[in-house]
């Protein structure tokens, strides 16, 4: 399974929804809480091409976008294939 990384903020409903989708599929992920800013926020901005909203989600190092993008991949039946090595 590819590495999944998600940049979040503590009070973000979209973050909760994305994490729930991943957990529901049994997908382990690395979460980076950027609620207080710091170096992980700067890393997120760089990796996402300037994306300032959360969540920002990466699968196997590739930026896939936010919660709506993740949900669309699942609806279209493409998420499972993206998760496999």
C-alpha positions, 0 to 999 in steps of 0.5 A: 500500500502506498504512503498516504499523508494528510495535512489537517487542522484541528477544527476542520470538518473537511479534514474529519470527512477525509480521514473518516473515508480513509479509516473506513477503507482501512487505509493507514495515513500519516497526519500532519496537524498544521493548526499552529502553522510552523514548518509543516504548514510551509512544507504543505504549501510547497508540496501542494503548489500553494494550496492553503486550504486543508486537508491537502492529501498526498498518495505515494507522494502525489498530490491529489487535492482535498476532501472533495477530490478524495471523495470523487476518486472514491465515487469514481472507483479510482481510489483503490487503484491509486493506493496499491503499490 
